[in-house]
Amino acid sequence: MWKIILLSTIQCLFLSGGQILLKLATQRTDKFSLTWAFLRSLIAGWQLPASGLCLMAGTALWLYILKHFDFSIAYPITSISYIFGMMAAIFIFHEAVPPTRWIGVILIMGGVALVAK
């Protein structure tokens, strides 16, 4: 059981990292529009390619997990990514996270613990 938890945690780190980098890439662009200027400004930074690499690594690890573990255990464990998202909101994006969101994440993690047993 520890192997799938470790692999899923790493996979969630890759996927969360990809999403964080994607948000960072969009923050440095002008107002969203489907124009070449917007796309050029998005591609010009390092964050978008790094996001793609993280998402590809996470997907490759997910394929391994799907091959070797039961889906009914593997999929719920990906909810670990909620913790990484909350941490990124606080430490990277400097957002205020109200207690109700923390309670929700704690309840979700309780469900993950039950599924992993």
N, C-alpha and C positions, 0 to 999 in steps of 0.2 A: 504493500500500500504506500509506503514512503517513496518508492520510486515514482509512482504516478503523481504524487503530490509535488515532489521536487521538479519533475519534468514540466508539469502544468504551471508551476510557479515561474519557471524560466520562460516558458511559452507566453505566459501572461505579461511578464516583464518586457519581452520583445514586442508584443502587440500594443501594450500600453505605451511603451516608448515610441513606437511608430505613430500612435495617435497624438502623443504630446508633441513630437517633432512636426507633425502635420499642422497642429494648431499654431506652433511657433512660426512655421512657414507662412501661414495665412495672416498672422499678425503683422508681419513686416511688409505686406502688400497694401496697395490702395484699396478703395472700396471694391467689393466683389463685382465682377462683370465678366461676361463671356466674350472677352476681347483678347487679341494677341498681346496687347500691352500688359494686361493682367497676367496672362499665362507666362510671359517673359519674366515679369517681376517675381512670379512664384518659383519659376525654375532657376532663377539667377542665384538663389541662396543655396547653402549646403543642407538646409533642413529637409527639403523635399526629397533629395536622393537618399539621405540618411533614413528618413521615414520609410521609404520604399525598401531599403535593405532590412530594417527591423521587421517590417511586415512580412517580407519574404522569409526571413529566418523563423519568425513565429509560425508561419504557415507550414514550413518544412517540418518543424518540430511537432506541430499539430497532426500532420500526416503520420508521423511515427507513432504518436500517441493513439491515434485512431486504429492503426494497424495492430497494436499490441495490447490494448486495454479495452474493457467494456465501455461502450458509448454512454451507458446509463450512469457510469461513474465519472468518465472523462469530461463530459460536457458540463455537468454542474460545477465541477472543480474550477472551471474557467472563470467562475464568479470571483475568484481571488483578485482578478483585475480591478474590481471595484475599490479595493484598498489602495492599489497603486494610483488609481484615478483621483481618489480623495487626497492622497499625499501630494500628488502633482498640483492639484488645485490650490493647496495651501502653500507649498514650498516653492513652486515654480511660477504659478500664475497669481499668487498672493490674493486668493479669494477667501472670503469668510465662509466657512462651512458650518451651518447651524447644527445644533445637537440632534434635531430630527433626522438629518441625513446620516449622522453617525449611528443612530439607533437602527435605521434601515440597513446599513451595511453590517452592523453586528448581527441583526436577525438573519441576513443572507448568509453570513459566515457560519452561524449556527446551523442553518440548513445544509451547508457544505460539509460541516463536521458530521452531521447525521448520515449524509449520503456516503461519505468516505469510510464510515464504520463498517 
